Amino acid sequence: MSDIVVPKLNNNDTSYTLTGWLIPHGAPVSAGDVIAEIETSKAAQELTSSGDGVLHHAIAAGAECQCGDVIGRILTGPETAPRPEAVPAQPGQNPMITEPARARAAELGISEARLHGLGTSIIRSKDVELLAQAGSEATHTFSRGQRAVAAVVSQSHRTIPAAFAAIAVRVDDALAAARELGKRHHRFVGLPELVVKAMAGLRAAHPLMFAARLDEHTATLAPAANVGVTLDLGQGLFIPVLTGAEALTCVQIAEKLAAFKIKALDGAFAAAELQGAAIVLALHNDPDITLAGPIVFPGHTCVVALAGTRQELTLDTENQVRPHKIANISVVYDHRVVNGRDAVAFLRDLKTALEAPATLTQIGDPASC
């Protein structure tokens, strides 16, 4: 016999929802079969069978569960006889309503008949939220994802004493280098891709910026530059992670970000794609945004913010007025781990890398070899 245990899916949620069993109670399964789906506030995660045997459900579809809970078992040999605690699959014509969805519907005064009218086989919390929004013009109901964001923001402000610094960067050369890369590889490459590459390259020189504070005496240093990038395309805030970004070329970073943007449009991220960041780049690069100071996410030491690009007139070395494109890059950091001098040194090195972008665009670029 082997237990089906709920894994830790993210740091934002204390509980998840078993949205459905994909294989019926009492049915045979093989190792690697997808047997159930669990929903977090950000993504749906499939669970697979760890071995061959007969699947027994321990909780019903729609129930809440937590990391470490046993939600079912894979039984072999004599153990395959039904157990009293097993919960059979729920047959019938009516859709399955998850427990969080049922509770939210009760809060909003939405009847079960209205939920059945949605015409979907599984009704989740987000379906209830959408139904509530469609029937009301005077109020706005926060989605489960937004409520998770609110919890993280509150935890950050409550537990992390943050400090702030910003630096102005001339990005003319970086933008030109990005355009050249895009033309050469037929991919869109922009300033964010170069900032990710520059940040990742600073892990060895500035390890505390990529650290996670354990206690008053200790911080864990990241073994790789896993860079999270904020994406909000109207379907909620997501922070997918570019794993091992220091080993990626700018073009590879561009390809991965493009794929993440597609997933952000419909919230199709796997839980694994949203985990493991050591540092975060918050994109506030609308042309009218001059400065941004996002929160430090719990478990991180700092977050870097890229503001919009603007044109300024500056004096060159010969006192001639020249136009330059400028972007402000800021860092918000946990002052218990990083001091102001360290944060400024990190920003200066980031500025140096972006103002001389040849090393960023050539390292690992097949076309430059």
Summary of the structure (lengths in Angstrom):
residues: 369
radius of gyration: 24.4
end to end distance: 54.5
largest distance: 88.4
contacts: 1158
relative contact order: 0.13
helix: 33%
strand: 26%
